Amino acid sequence: MDRIESLGSDYLIMTYAYGGLNVARSSSHFMLLGVEDNTVVDIIPSNTSNQGSSVNPFTVILNKGETYLFTSDRDLDLTNTNIHTRDCKKLVVYTGAKNTGVPTACNNHTSQLGLFEQSAPLNTLGTAFLITRSPIVEKEYIKVLATQDNTKLYINGILVSVLNKGSYYENYL
């Protein structure tokens, strides 16, 4: 069996700042964790930070065990932020939202959840996914991010969208 490395040097991140159905939104985040000393990380954010930074590329340098946190301005989504390390050094990337209102089955109620997960590097992503429904959730919300131009997205064998790199599809199943 082939071993798949869960760390990489190239990431195109996806975050969650959903605000449909009158659901509250909150800031999205990404956090970088250095696993090697002197890791030079180039970042191209897709939105501004809560520190007032622009969407211009910037660089951070991390040593083993050091972290860097980027929080979006207000309720902006950081999906399509590009993260790349120089010299093929590995990096751990976490993404999420600090306090996202998620609709529940009851009308006029939401749960305030912190949603965080480790991001997969580009070299480990697949092309086919199985989504299992939760028996207590009325609808499943999905978000699919394209890492290449002309990505054809099929759901249950039906073409639902053609996406270019960095664009995404969101909808309920």
Secondary structure, 3 states (H helix, E strand, C coil): CCCCCCCECEEECCCCCCCCCCCCCCCEEEEEEECCCCEEEEEECCCCECCCCCCCCEEEEECCCCEEEEEECCCCCCCCCEEEEHHHCCEEEEEEEEEEEEECCCCCCEEEEEEEEECCCHHHCCCCCCCCCCCCCCCCEEEEECCCCCEEEEECCEEEEEECCCCEEEEEC
